[in-house]
Amino acid sequence: MKDVNFFERVYQITRKIPFGRVTSYGAIANYLGTPKSARMVGWALNAKRIDNTVPAHRVVNKNGILTGKHHFNGTNLMQQLLENENIIVKKNTIINFKKKYWDPNIELNGQ
């Protein structure tokens, strides 16, 4: 992945998040070796949110809050996409966040 720009690296990792799981902006930034760039991860996903090949709805803040939901068309599109994957959301927060959490540093270790 060294020859690919930061945004594209974010998309590559985001595409690996399994159906029914979520991760955080910070976890992606950490995996990419840029732990202080969680906000840049958000910018990358905002730029790609209309692309169905990148499941940006599976990326939330470190507390499981849908902080990026205002970047999706429609009032509750991000929540609806998550609920379609059997992820329960109440008051813009993922219920059982720790159980649904996917950490690329653990899951992709060795790739």
Secondary structure, DSSP 8 states (H G I E B T S, - for coil): -TTS-HHHHHHHHHTTS-TT-BEEHHHHHHHTT-TT-HHHHHHHHHHHTT-TTS-GGGEE-TTSB-TTGGGSSSSSHHHHHHHTTT--EETTEETTHHHHB--HHHHTTT-
